[in-house]
Amino acid sequence: MNHSADSELPPPAITAVQDVAKVYRQGSHCVEALHGVNLTIEQGSFVAVMGASGSGKSTLLHLMCGLTRPTSGTVTVAGTELATLSDRELTHFRRDRIGLVFQAFNLVPSLTARDNILFPLYAAGRNATNEKINDLAEQLGIRDRLTHRPDSLSGGEQQRVAIARSLITDPAIVFADEPTGSLDSVTGQSICKLLRELCNEQQRTIVVVTHEPSVAVWADQVMVLKDGHIVERFRASGHGDAQSLAAHYQQVVGAPQLAAV
């Protein structure tokens, strides 16, 4: 039997955005942050969403992870159309099925790294085995830091704790909003390498919002937003390095040259 056709089928979509628009009211004026956005994110892929400040990239991330609702269109994550959920159901869905990582680490200062990682489970009245916590901490290179509080951790270690926290519930997808923005370039690249490894070795689905070519170059696919809609999609591997990707991004959006590192 010939299985070649099946082997060429793309992985299933874990996230689908269809004809999405988002309008904000500012006084007597309406601002259209997104319009006519369509995209799919395949299970097990690493996607970077690039765009300048005000392009709509953070709004798109907030819609995909259920932090805000679209004015029109649909957002489906892990087979669930988010608009069908009540606010309470959406909170539970986000807690259980979506991992979130931000530029600000958002760790609780009074808690140890271990308890910060476990915080989403505490909120859900659940727990994790010591083996699971230790294995996750080992994968992220912070096992010997679990008893430390955030003020005794480096920036890179704090972001690794935040990533571990996003993974502790075994989410369907992880969204990261400028995850290297508070880090120096070397530490930032180590975080990108970690995200790439999570995708490759554990088939995690990861979406990173960034304006940095040095981050986007780690992704499988790059989507470029400008003025609220997607103007380009391309494979990061087709550009070799961050400098080449930065040049292509500049050409697409007509922006000043971005630093590659």
C-alpha positions as CSV (number, residue, x, y, z in Angstrom):
1,M,0.0,0.0,0.0
2,N,1.3,3.5,-0.9
3,H,1.5,5.7,2.2
4,S,3.3,8.6,0.5
5,A,0.1,10.8,0.3
6,D,-0.5,10.4,4.0
7,S,3.1,11.1,4.9
8,E,2.8,14.5,3.0
9,L,-0.2,15.7,5.0
10,P,0.6,18.7,7.1
11,P,0.3,18.4,10.9
12,P,-3.1,19.4,12.3
13,A,-3.8,23.0,13.1
14,I,-3.7,23.7,16.8
15,T,-4.8,27.4,16.3
16,A,-6.9,28.9,13.6
17,V,-7.8,32.6,13.2
18,Q,-10.5,33.4,10.6
19,D,-11.4,36.8,9.3
20,V,-10.6,38.4,12.6
21,A,-11.0,42.1,13.3
22,K,-10.4,44.0,16.5
23,V,-11.7,47.5,17.0
24,Y,-11.0,49.7,20.1
25,R,-13.0,52.8,21.0
26,Q,-10.9,55.8,22.1
27,G,-13.3,58.5,23.1
28,S,-15.4,59.3,20.0
29,H,-13.0,57.6,17.7
30,C,-12.6,53.9,16.7
31,V,-9.2,52.4,16.2
32,E,-9.0,49.2,14.1
33,A,-6.1,47.3,15.6
34,L,-6.6,44.2,13.4
35,H,-8.6,43.6,10.2
36,G,-9.0,40.6,7.9
37,V,-6.5,38.4,9.7
38,N,-6.4,34.8,8.7
39,L,-3.8,32.3,9.9
40,T,-3.3,28.7,11.1
41,I,-0.6,27.4,13.4
42,E,0.3,23.7,13.0
43,Q,0.7,21.5,16.0
44,G,4.4,21.1,17.0
45,S,5.5,24.3,15.1
46,F,7.5,27.3,16.3
47,V,6.0,30.5,14.8
48,A,7.3,34.1,15.2
49,V,5.0,37.0,14.7
50,M,6.9,40.2,13.8
51,G,5.9,43.7,13.6
52,A,6.7,47.2,14.7
53,S,5.1,48.9,17.7
54,G,1.4,49.5,16.9
55,S,1.3,46.9,14.1
56,G,-1.2,44.8,16.0
57,K,1.0,41.9,17.0
58,S,0.3,42.0,20.7
59,T,-3.4,42.4,20.1
60,L,-3.2,39.3,17.9
61,L,-1.5,37.4,20.7
62,H,-4.1,38.5,23.2
63,L,-6.9,37.3,20.9
64,M,-5.2,33.9,20.3
65,C,-4.7,33.3,24.0
66,G,-8.1,34.5,25.1
67,L,-7.1,37.6,27.0
68,T,-9.4,39.6,24.8
69,R,-12.2,38.9,22.3
70,P,-12.4,39.8,18.6
71,T,-14.8,42.4,17.3
72,S,-15.6,39.9,14.5
73,G,-14.2,36.7,13.2
74,T,-13.3,33.5,15.0
75,V,-10.4,32.2,17.0
76,T,-10.1,28.4,17.6
77,V,-7.5,26.9,19.9
78,A,-7.1,23.1,20.4
79,G,-10.5,22.5,18.8
80,T,-12.4,25.0,20.9
81,E,-13.8,28.2,19.4
82,L,-13.0,30.8,22.1
83,A,-16.1,32.9,21.4
84,T,-18.4,30.0,22.6
85,L,-16.9,30.2,26.1
86,S,-18.2,32.3,29.0
87,D,-15.7,34.5,30.8
88,R,-15.4,31.9,33.5
89,E,-14.9,29.1,31.0
90,L,-12.4,31.1,29.1
91,T,-10.4,31.7,32.3
92,H,-10.3,27.9,33.0
93,F,-9.5,27.1,29.4
94,R,-6.6,29.6,29.4
95,R,-5.3,28.2,32.7
96,D,-5.5,24.6,31.6
97,R,-4.7,24.7,27.8
98,I,-2.6,27.7,27.2
99,G,0.9,28.6,28.4
100,L,1.8,32.3,28.7
101,V,5.3,33.8,28.9
102,F,5.8,37.6,29.0
103,Q,8.7,40.1,28.8
104,A,8.2,40.9,32.5
105,F,8.7,37.6,34.3
106,N,5.7,38.1,36.5
107,L,7.0,35.9,39.3
108,V,5.6,36.2,42.9
109,P,8.5,37.7,44.9
110,S,7.7,35.9,48.1
111,L,7.5,32.4,46.5
112,T,10.4,30.1,45.7
113,A,11.0,29.2,42.1
114,R,9.3,25.8,42.7
115,D,6.1,27.4,44.1
116,N,6.1,30.0,41.2
117,I,6.2,27.1,38.8
118,L,3.4,25.3,40.6
119,F,1.2,28.4,41.0
120,P,-1.1,27.6,38.0
121,L,-1.8,24.2,39.6
122,Y,-2.4,25.7,43.0
123,A,-5.0,28.0,41.4
124,A,-6.7,25.1,39.9
125,G,-6.7,23.0,43.1
126,R,-4.2,20.5,41.5
127,N,-0.7,19.4,42.2
128,A,2.2,17.7,40.5
129,T,4.5,14.9,41.4
130,N,8.0,15.7,42.6
131,E,9.2,13.7,39.6
132,K,7.4,15.9,37.1
133,I,8.6,19.1,38.7
134,N,12.2,17.9,38.9
135,D,12.1,16.6,35.3
136,L,10.8,20.0,34.0
137,A,13.3,21.9,36.1
138,E,16.1,19.7,34.8
139,Q,15.0,20.3,31.2
140,L,15.1,24.0,31.7
141,G,18.4,24.0,33.6
142,I,17.0,25.3,36.9
143,R,16.8,22.2,39.1
144,D,19.4,23.6,41.5
145,R,17.5,26.9,41.7
146,L,14.1,25.6,42.8
147,T,14.4,26.7,46.5
148,H,15.5,30.2,45.5
149,R,13.3,33.3,45.4
150,P,13.2,35.5,42.3
151,D,15.4,38.2,43.8
152,S,18.3,35.7,44.0
153,L,17.9,34.5,40.4
154,S,19.4,36.1,37.3
155,G,17.1,37.4,34.6
156,G,17.7,34.3,32.4
157,E,16.9,32.1,35.4
158,Q,13.7,34.0,36.1
159,Q,12.6,33.7,32.5
160,R,13.3,29.9,32.7
161,V,11.1,29.7,35.8
162,A,8.4,31.6,33.9
163,I,8.7,29.2,31.0
164,A,8.5,26.2,33.4
165,R,5.4,27.7,34.9
166,S,3.8,28.0,31.4
167,L,4.5,24.3,30.8
168,I,3.5,22.8,34.2
169,T,-0.2,22.3,33.0
170,D,0.9,20.6,29.8
171,P,-0.7,23.2,27.6
172,A,-1.7,22.7,24.0
173,I,0.2,25.8,23.0
174,V,2.6,28.3,24.5
175,F,2.4,32.0,23.6
176,A,5.4,34.2,24.4
177,D,5.2,38.0,24.2
178,E,8.7,39.5,23.7
179,P,10.2,36.9,25.9
180,T,13.8,38.2,25.5
181,G,12.9,41.9,25.8
182,S,14.3,42.2,29.4
183,L,17.4,40.1,28.8
184,D,20.9,40.8,27.4
185,S,21.6,39.4,23.9
186,V,23.5,36.3,25.1
187,T,20.9,35.4,27.7
188,G,18.1,36.1,25.1
189,Q,19.7,33.7,22.6
190,S,19.9,31.0,25.3
191,I,16.1,31.4,25.9
192,C,15.5,31.2,22.1
193,K,17.6,28.0,22.0
194,L,15.5,26.6,24.9
195,L,12.2,27.3,23.1
196,R,13.6,25.7,19.9
197,E,14.6,22.6,21.9
198,L,11.1,22.4,23.5
199,C,9.6,22.4,20.0
200,N,12.0,19.9,18.5
201,E,12.3,17.4,21.4
202,Q,8.8,17.6,23.0
203,Q,6.7,18.7,20.0
204,R,5.6,21.8,21.9
205,T,3.7,24.4,19.8
206,I,5.2,27.8,20.4
207,V,4.2,31.3,19.2
208,V,6.6,34.1,19.9
209,V,5.7,37.8,19.3
210,T,8.8,39.8,18.7
211,H,10.3,42.7,16.8
212,E,13.8,41.2,16.9
213,P,15.2,39.2,13.9
214,S,17.6,37.4,16.2
215,V,14.6,35.9,17.9
216,A,12.5,35.3,14.8
217,V,15.3,33.4,13.0
218,W,14.8,30.5,15.5
219,A,11.2,29.9,14.3
220,D,9.9,27.6,11.6
221,Q,7.6,30.2,10.1
222,V,7.6,34.0,10.4
223,M,4.4,36.1,10.0
224,V,4.8,39.9,9.5
225,L,2.1,42.3,10.7
226,K,1.8,45.8,9.4
227,D,-1.1,48.2,10.1
228,G,-3.3,45.5,11.5
229,H,-3.0,42.8,8.9
230,I,-0.5,40.1,7.8
231,V,1.6,41.3,4.9
232,E,4.1,38.4,4.6
233,R,4.6,34.8,5.7
234,F,7.9,33.0,5.1
235,R,10.1,30.2,6.4
236,A,12.8,31.5,8.7
237,S,15.2,28.8,7.4
238,G,15.1,30.4,4.0
239,H,17.1,33.4,5.3
240,G,20.0,31.6,6.9
241,D,20.8,34.1,9.7
242,A,19.3,37.0,11.6
243,Q,21.0,39.6,9.4
244,S,19.4,38.2,6.2
245,L,16.1,37.9,7.9
246,A,16.3,41.5,9.2
247,A,17.0,42.7,5.6
248,H,14.0,40.8,4.3
249,Y,11.8,42.2,7.1
250,Q,12.9,45.7,6.3
251,Q,12.1,45.2,2.6
252,V,8.6,43.9,3.5
253,V,7.5,46.7,5.9
254,G,9.7,49.5,4.6
255,A,11.1,50.1,8.0
256,P,14.6,51.3,9.0
257,Q,17.2,48.5,9.2
258,L,16.7,46.5,12.3
259,A,19.7,45.3,14.3
260,A,20.3,41.6,13.8
261,V,21.7,41.0,17.2
